[in-house]
Amino acid sequence: MQYATVVVIGGGATGTGILRDLAMRGIKAVLLEQRDLAYGTSSRFHGLLHSGGRYAVKDPESARECIEENRILRRIGRYCVEETEGFFVRLPEDDEKYEQQWVESCARLGIPAVPISPQEARRLEPCLSPRIKTVYRVPDAAIDGFRLVWQNAASAARYGGSVRTYSEVIKIEHVNNRVVRVKVRNTLTGETDAIACDYVINAAGPWVGQVGALAGVTVDVKPDRGTLIAFNHRLSNRVINRLRPPSDADIFVPHGTVTILGTTSVPTDRPDDFQVRTEDVLSQLRTGQVLFEDLERYRILRAFAGTRPLYSADAKGRAAARTFAVIDHAKTDGLYGFISVAGGKLTTYRLMAEKTVDVICQYLNIKEPCRTAVEPLVPEHSPEKINEARRYFPAFGAEKAVARLGSDLDGVLNRLKHDNTARQLVCECELVTLGELREVAAGDKSFCLDDIRRKTRMGMGTCQGTFCALRSVGAVVAEGLEKDRTPCGLLKDFLQSRWSGIRPVLWGSQLREAELMRAVYGATLNIDGVVQCERK
């Protein structure tokens, strides 16, 4: 039976952040995730690194945490952060009194909020509505949730931490009110095994309540669904926030060549309630149009949804605070060795991890200080290494690859240097080479095309997988990734996952793109017929 001092449940930013902190303090730990890393909330949000401005009036504790962690993440996770800055914009219909409250609150909390004229704002961001009344600059930024999670996991591995994906915890066993082991089911094969441990950390995000129930305790987490829209245009170079109490469709976040608009807030009973409703998309378009008047003319790539893990005794939705809680169940339920962390935001994931690991260290009498705020997630690449990458990666693709690959850069570079065919582009939208695809496919955490997508961004660009999905199959087969699956089955699953975000926005340019995808795979390749024949 495998043994670890600590088992961490949940493979999002908080879970991998906890694993990293534990490993850096010399504690033997393993992380269990029921799907792939970054499958849940950490990749299903607008990608905003909060300045704290959004919560300055209503939730000052969260706002203070956000601005402090914002500064830390810019230092330690620079390959994950795009330093865009942000605007808070008030329109004529927005409450002027709230603006004054907001300015005073930002000043009190140490959040820089510098006023600029509407004319200067529109010079910097020409697509903004000419109706804007007042504008403030704040230190918002964009952050890549996928990359953040994987770089935390890679950093943890360098210190001895381990990760098991597709490993669902089905039972948390305790003897005499003390945790002794967890029972795990491989969600791909159905096989079960157990891990003996002294402590279990429940960092499962919206699933925290369900995991708590496995241990016989109650954790009052309320999943809250938010729907977001990805546009195939960079509408602005800065994060644009509407200066009013937090509501739907009041944040636009630029990411590379796209912009994400969000979000809604709908209480739900299901942590995995990721279904997008077209009515939510249409309502956000109507609301967002007051900031960008030509919004309906821009092509939508897809819509997606995630669930927030709100922790509150009675409040729901936007009424619930965005602060977090570390719950030692020895004190609340008499169950020793079981700790839950609930609530919070991705911006504060590192702080949540630090406070959680502090509890473990008190029990273990470990005095090692937390270093996650000072040590970068990824060791800096030398200028010589970056120049070497420019020789082999496609034009304009080297910087993207360096940021995306982190410590895996050397392995991909070695493939590109020794095999000219590895330099071919598989995904033209995101500039993903065949060498990178092969390197990721060969990894022990890749079991399907969607796993590769989350690591490389393959299929997340303009074509949404129309061309790169087919190209990727050859590399997958060459690396033996298909295992007991057929190549056509893997391909169909990947296209179906892309379709789930395209279906709610089938109009205009995206409808034409969807028809092209259907023509390629449904007509020319007859993938439905091939899969049916394989099943027979």
C-alpha positions in Angstrom: 0.0 0.0 0.0 1.3 3.4 -0.9 1.9 5.8 2.0 2.0 9.6 2.1 2.1 11.9 5.1 -0.6 14.1 3.4 -3.1 13.3 0.7 -4.4 16.4 -1.2 -7.7 16.0 -2.9 -8.4 18.3 -5.8 -6.2 19.2 -8.8 -7.0 22.9 -9.3 -4.9 25.9 -8.4 -5.5 25.6 -4.7 -4.8 21.8 -4.6 -1.6 22.1 -6.7 -0.6 25.2 -4.7 -1.0 23.2 -1.5 1.0 20.3 -2.9 3.8 22.7 -3.9 3.9 24.3 -0.4 3.9 20.9 1.3 6.8 19.6 -0.9 8.8 22.8 -0.5 8.5 22.3 3.3 9.8 18.7 3.1 6.4 17.0 3.7 5.7 13.8 1.7 2.5 14.4 -0.2 0.4 13.0 -3.1 -2.4 14.9 -4.9 -5.4 13.0 -6.3 -7.6 14.5 -9.0 -10.7 12.7 -10.4 -10.1 14.0 -13.9 -7.2 16.0 -15.4 -5.5 18.9 -13.7 -7.3 22.2 -14.2 -10.4 20.4 -15.3 -12.7 22.4 -13.0 -13.0 25.9 -11.7 -9.4 26.9 -12.2 -9.8 26.8 -16.0 -13.5 27.8 -16.2 -13.4 31.4 -15.3 -12.6 34.7 -17.0 -8.9 34.6 -16.3 -8.8 37.8 -14.3 -6.0 38.4 -11.8 -7.9 40.7 -9.5 -6.6 44.0 -8.3 -9.2 43.8 -5.6 -11.2 46.7 -7.1 -14.3 44.6 -7.7 -14.7 43.8 -4.0 -13.4 47.1 -2.5 -16.8 48.3 -1.3 -18.7 45.1 -0.5 -16.0 42.7 0.6 -12.9 44.6 1.8 -11.2 41.5 3.3 -11.2 39.8 -0.1 -10.1 43.0 -1.8 -7.1 43.3 0.5 -6.1 39.7 -0.1 -6.5 40.2 -3.9 -4.2 43.2 -4.2 -1.5 41.6 -2.0 -1.6 38.3 -3.9 -1.8 40.1 -7.3 1.6 41.6 -6.6 3.1 38.2 -5.5 1.8 36.3 -8.5 3.3 38.9 -10.9 6.6 38.0 -9.4 6.5 34.2 -9.0 4.2 33.4 -12.0 5.3 35.8 -14.7 4.9 33.1 -17.4 1.2 32.8 -16.4 0.4 36.5 -16.1 -0.2 39.1 -18.9 0.3 42.5 -17.3 -2.6 44.3 -19.1 -3.6 46.7 -16.3 -7.4 47.5 -16.1 -10.0 50.2 -16.3 -13.0 50.7 -14.1 -15.6 52.5 -16.2 -18.8 54.3 -15.1 -21.6 54.9 -17.5 -24.4 57.5 -17.2 -26.9 55.0 -15.8 -24.4 53.8 -13.1 -24.7 55.2 -9.6 -22.4 58.2 -9.0 -22.6 57.8 -5.2 -21.2 54.2 -5.6 -18.3 55.6 -7.5 -17.4 57.8 -4.6 -17.7 54.9 -2.2 -15.5 52.8 -4.5 -12.7 55.5 -4.7 -12.6 55.9 -0.9 -12.6 52.1 -0.4 -9.7 51.6 -2.9 -7.7 54.3 -1.1 -8.3 52.8 2.3 -7.3 49.3 1.1 -4.1 50.4 -0.8 -5.5 49.6 -4.3 -4.2 52.1 -6.8 -7.1 53.7 -8.7 -5.8 56.5 -10.9 -8.5 58.7 -12.6 -8.1 59.5 -16.3 -10.3 61.4 -18.7 -12.8 59.6 -20.9 -11.0 61.0 -23.9 -7.7 59.5 -22.8 -9.4 56.2 -22.1 -10.9 56.1 -25.6 -7.6 57.0 -27.1 -6.0 54.0 -25.3 -9.1 51.8 -26.0 -10.9 53.0 -29.1 -13.6 50.4 -29.0 -15.0 51.7 -25.7 -18.4 53.4 -25.8 -18.3 57.2 -26.3 -20.9 57.3 -23.4 -18.4 56.6 -20.7 -18.4 59.2 -17.9 -15.5 58.4 -15.6 -12.5 56.0 -15.8 -9.9 54.7 -13.4 -6.8 52.7 -14.0 -6.1 49.8 -11.7 -3.5 47.0 -11.6 -5.7 44.2 -12.9 -4.1 41.6 -15.2 -4.9 38.4 -17.2 -3.8 35.0 -15.9 -3.7 31.6 -17.6 -5.4 29.2 -15.2 -4.2 26.1 -17.1 -0.6 27.2 -17.1 -0.8 28.2 -13.4 -2.0 24.8 -12.3 0.5 22.8 -14.3 3.4 25.0 -13.3 2.5 24.6 -9.6 2.4 20.8 -10.1 5.8 20.8 -11.9 7.3 22.9 -9.2 5.9 20.5 -6.6 7.4 17.6 -8.5 10.9 19.1 -8.3 10.6 18.9 -4.5 9.2 15.4 -4.4 5.5 16.0 -4.6 3.5 13.6 -6.8 0.2 13.8 -8.7 -2.3 11.1 -9.7 -4.9 12.2 -12.2 -8.1 10.3 -13.1 -8.0 9.1 -9.5 -11.3 9.6 -7.6 -11.5 9.3 -3.9 -14.4 7.0 -3.0 -13.8 6.6 0.7 -12.0 8.3 3.5 -11.3 5.9 6.3 -10.7 6.8 9.9 -10.1 4.8 13.1 -10.8 6.2 16.5 -11.7 9.6 15.0 -8.4 9.8 13.1 -7.9 9.6 9.4 -5.8 6.6 8.4 -6.3 6.0 4.6 -8.2 7.0 1.5 -9.6 4.5 -1.0 -9.1 5.5 -4.7 -10.8 4.4 -7.9 -9.1 4.9 -11.3 -11.8 6.5 -13.4 -10.3 5.1 -16.6 -9.9 1.5 -15.7 -12.2 1.1 -12.7 -9.4 -0.4 -10.6 -9.2 0.5 -6.9 -6.4 0.9 -4.4 -5.7 2.6 -1.1 -3.2 5.2 0.2 -2.3 5.2 3.9 -1.8 8.7 5.3 -1.8 10.8 8.4 -3.6 13.8 7.0 -6.1 14.5 4.2 -6.6 18.0 2.8 -9.9 18.6 1.0 -9.2 21.2 -1.7 -11.8 20.0 -4.1 -13.3 23.4 -4.9 -17.1 23.0 -5.7 -16.8 19.3 -4.7 -15.6 20.1 -1.2 -19.0 19.3 0.3 -19.1 15.9 -1.5 -15.6 15.0 -0.3 -16.4 16.1 3.2 -19.4 13.7 3.2 -17.0 10.8 2.4 -15.3 11.5 5.7 -18.7 11.9 7.5 -18.5 15.7 8.0 -20.5 18.7 6.5 -18.8 21.5 4.7 -21.2 24.2 3.6 -20.1 25.0 0.1 -22.6 26.2 -2.4 -21.7 25.7 -6.1 -22.6 28.8 -8.2 -22.6 28.5 -12.0 -21.0 31.3 -14.1 -21.3 31.4 -17.9 -18.6 33.2 -20.0 -18.2 34.1 -23.6 -14.9 33.9 -25.6 -14.7 36.3 -28.6 -12.3 35.8 -31.5 -11.1 39.3 -31.1 -9.0 41.3 -28.6 -11.6 44.0 -28.0 -9.3 45.9 -25.7 -5.7 45.7 -24.4 -6.8 46.2 -20.9 -9.2 44.5 -18.5 -12.5 46.5 -18.6 -14.6 46.5 -15.5 -17.9 48.3 -15.2 -17.9 50.6 -12.2 -21.0 49.5 -10.3 -21.8 46.8 -7.7 -20.7 43.4 -9.0 -23.2 42.0 -11.5 -23.5 40.0 -14.7 -21.5 40.7 -17.8 -19.4 43.5 -16.3 -15.9 42.3 -16.9 -14.0 42.0 -20.3 -10.6 40.3 -20.0 -8.1 40.1 -23.0 -6.2 36.9 -23.3 -3.7 36.7 -26.2 -5.8 37.2 -29.3 -9.2 36.7 -27.7 -11.4 38.4 -25.1 -13.5 36.8 -22.4 -16.8 38.4 -21.2 -18.3 37.3 -17.9 -20.0 36.3 -15.9 -23.4 35.2 -14.6 -24.1 33.9 -11.1 -26.7 31.1 -10.8 -26.9 28.9 -7.7 -26.8 25.2 -8.5 -26.8 21.9 -6.7 -24.2 20.2 -9.0 -20.5 21.0 -8.8 -20.2 19.8 -12.4 -23.0 21.9 -13.8 -21.0 23.1 -16.8 -23.9 23.3 -19.3 -24.2 26.6 -21.1 -27.7 28.1 -21.7 -28.1 30.2 -24.8 -30.3 32.6 -22.9 -27.4 33.4 -20.5 -25.2 34.2 -23.5 -27.8 36.5 -25.1 -28.4 38.3 -21.8 -24.7 38.9 -21.3 -24.4 40.3 -24.9 -27.2 42.8 -24.2 -25.6 43.9 -21.0 -22.0 44.0 -22.3 -23.0 46.0 -25.3 -23.2 49.2 -23.2 -19.4 49.1 -22.8 -18.6 47.9 -26.4 -21.4 49.1 -28.6 -20.4 47.0 -31.6 -20.2 43.8 -29.5 -22.8 41.8 -31.5 -20.7 42.3 -34.6 -17.8 40.3 -33.3 -17.4 36.6 -33.8 -17.9 34.4 -30.7 -15.6 31.5 -30.5 -17.5 29.6 -27.8 -19.2 29.9 -24.5 -18.3 27.9 -21.4 -19.3 27.6 -17.8 -17.8 26.8 -14.4 -18.9 26.6 -10.8 -17.6 28.8 -8.0 -17.1 27.1 -4.6 -18.9 29.7 -2.4 -18.5 29.2 1.3 -21.2 30.8 3.4 -23.7 29.8 6.1 -26.7 31.5 4.4 -25.8 33.9 1.6 -25.9 32.8 -2.0 -24.6 34.0 -5.4 -23.2 37.5 -5.4 -24.3 38.1 -1.8 -21.8 35.5 -0.6 -18.3 36.8 0.4 -15.3 35.8 -1.7 -13.1 35.1 1.4 -11.9 31.6 2.2 -11.9 29.4 5.2 -9.5 26.7 6.4 -11.5 24.2 8.5 -9.7 21.9 10.9 -12.2 19.2 11.4 -10.5 18.0 14.6 -11.8 21.3 16.2 -15.2 21.4 14.4 -16.2 17.7 14.2 -13.7 15.8 16.3 -12.1 14.1 13.2 -8.4 14.4 13.5 -6.2 14.6 10.4 -8.9 16.0 8.0 -8.7 19.6 6.9 -10.9 21.4 4.3 -10.2 24.7 2.5 -13.3 26.4 1.0 -14.2 29.6 -0.8 -11.7 32.1 -2.1 -10.7 33.0 -5.6 -8.0 31.9 -8.0 -6.1 35.2 -7.3 -5.8 34.1 -3.7 -5.0 30.4 -4.3 -1.4 30.8 -3.0 -2.5 32.4 0.3 -5.1 29.7 0.8 -2.4 27.1 0.3 -0.1 28.7 2.7 -2.7 29.0 5.5 -3.7 25.4 5.0 -0.2 24.0 5.1 0.5 26.1 8.2 -2.1 24.0 10.0 -0.4 20.8 8.9 3.0 22.1 10.0 1.7 22.9 13.5 0.6 19.3 13.9 4.0 18.0 12.6 6.0 20.5 14.5 7.7 21.7 11.3 9.2 25.1 11.5 10.2 25.5 7.9 8.7 28.8 6.6 6.6 29.1 3.5 8.6 30.2 0.5 5.9 30.1 -2.2 5.7 33.9 -2.2 9.4 34.4 -3.1 10.4 31.4 -5.3 9.2 31.5 -8.9 7.0 28.7 -10.2 9.4 28.1 -13.2 13.2 28.6 -13.1 14.2 31.4 -15.4 15.4 30.4 -18.8 18.8 31.9 -19.9 18.9 34.4 -22.8 20.9 31.8 -24.7 18.2 29.2 -24.2 15.5 31.6 -25.4 17.6 32.5 -28.5 18.0 28.8 -29.2 14.3 28.3 -29.0 13.8 31.1 -31.6 15.9 29.1 -34.1 13.6 26.1 -34.0 10.1 27.2 -33.1 7.9 28.9 -35.7 8.0 32.7 -36.2 6.3 34.5 -33.3 5.9 31.1 -31.6 9.1 30.9 -29.4 7.9 33.3 -26.7 4.5 31.5 -26.5 6.3 28.1 -26.3 8.7 29.3 -23.6 5.9 30.6 -21.4 3.7 27.5 -22.1 6.3 24.8 -21.6 8.1 26.0 -18.6 10.5 23.2 -17.4 9.5 21.0 -20.4 11.1 23.4 -22.8 14.4 21.3 -23.0 12.6 18.1 -24.0 10.7 19.8 -26.8 13.7 21.7 -28.0 15.6 18.4 -28.2 12.9 16.9 -30.4 12.9 19.9 -32.7 16.7 20.0 -33.0 17.0 16.3 -34.0 13.9 15.8 -36.1 12.9 18.3 -38.7 9.4 16.8 -39.0 8.8 17.8 -35.3 8.9 21.4 -36.3 5.7 21.1 -38.3 2.7 23.0 -36.9 -0.2 20.9 -35.7 -2.2 23.8 -34.4 -1.7 27.0 -36.4 -4.0 29.1 -34.2 -1.9 28.5 -31.1 1.4 27.8 -32.8 1.7 24.3 -31.4 4.4 22.1 -33.1 4.4 18.4 -33.6 7.4 18.1 -31.3 5.4 19.8 -28.5 2.5 17.5 -29.1 4.6 14.4 -29.0 6.3 15.5 -25.8 3.1 16.1 -24.0 1.4 13.0 -25.4 4.3 10.9 -24.1 3.8 12.2 -20.6 2.2 10.0 -17.9 -0.6 12.5 -17.4 -1.9 12.4 -20.9 -4.8 10.0 -21.6 -6.8 11.7 -24.3 -6.7 14.7 -26.7 -8.4 17.0 -24.2 -5.6 16.3 -21.7 -3.2 17.5 -24.5 -5.4 20.5 -25.2 -5.2 21.7 -21.6 -1.4 21.6 -21.6 -0.8 23.0 -25.1 -4.0 25.0 -26.0 -4.3 22.9 -29.1 -7.8 23.3 -30.5 -8.6 26.5 -28.4 -8.0 29.0 -31.2 -10.0 30.3 -34.2 -10.8 26.9 -35.8 -11.8 25.3 -32.4 -10.1 22.0 -33.5 -11.4 21.8 -37.1 -7.9 21.2 -38.5 -5.6 20.4 -35.6 -7.8 17.6 -34.2 -7.2 15.4 -37.2 -3.5 16.3 -37.4 -3.0 15.3 -33.7 -4.3 11.8 -34.1 -1.1 10.5 -35.9 1.1 11.8 -33.1 -1.2 10.3 -30.5 -1.0 6.9 -32.2 2.7 7.1 -32.6 3.1 7.6 -28.8 0.7 4.9 -27.9 -1.7 7.3 -26.2 -4.8 5.6 -27.6 -4.2 2.6 -25.2 -7.5 0.7 -25.3 -9.3 3.4 -27.3 -9.6 3.7 -31.1 -8.1 6.8 -32.8 -11.6 7.6 -34.2 -13.1 7.3 -30.7 -10.5 9.7 -29.2 -11.1 12.1 -32.1 -14.9 12.0 -31.7 -14.6 12.7 -27.9 -12.4 15.7 -28.6 -14.7 17.1 -31.2 -17.7 16.6 -28.9 -16.0 18.5 -26.1 -15.4 21.4 -28.5 -19.0 21.2 -29.7 -20.3 21.7 -26.2 -19.1 25.2 -26.2 -20.0 26.0 -29.8 -23.6 24.7 -29.7 -24.9 27.6 -27.5 -23.5 30.3 -29.9 -24.5 28.9 -33.3 -25.1 32.0 -35.4 -23.1 34.3 -37.7 -19.5 33.4 -38.3 -19.4 30.6 -35.8 -22.3 28.8 -37.5 -20.3 28.9 -40.7 -17.3 27.5 -38.9 -19.4 24.8 -37.4 -20.7 23.8 -40.8 -17.1 23.5 -42.0 -16.2 21.3 -39.1 -19.3 19.1 -39.8 -18.4 18.9 -43.5 -14.8 17.8 -42.7 -15.6 15.2 -40.1 -19.2 14.2 -40.7 -19.2 14.2 -44.5 -15.7 13.8 -45.9 -14.4 11.6 -43.2 -17.7 10.0 -42.2 -16.5 9.8 -38.6 -19.9 8.8 -37.2 -20.1 5.8 -39.6 -16.5 4.8 -38.8 -17.1 4.8 -35.1 -20.3 2.8 -35.4 -18.5 0.2 -37.5 -15.7 0.0 -34.9 -18.2 -0.7 -32.2 -19.7 -3.6 -34.2 
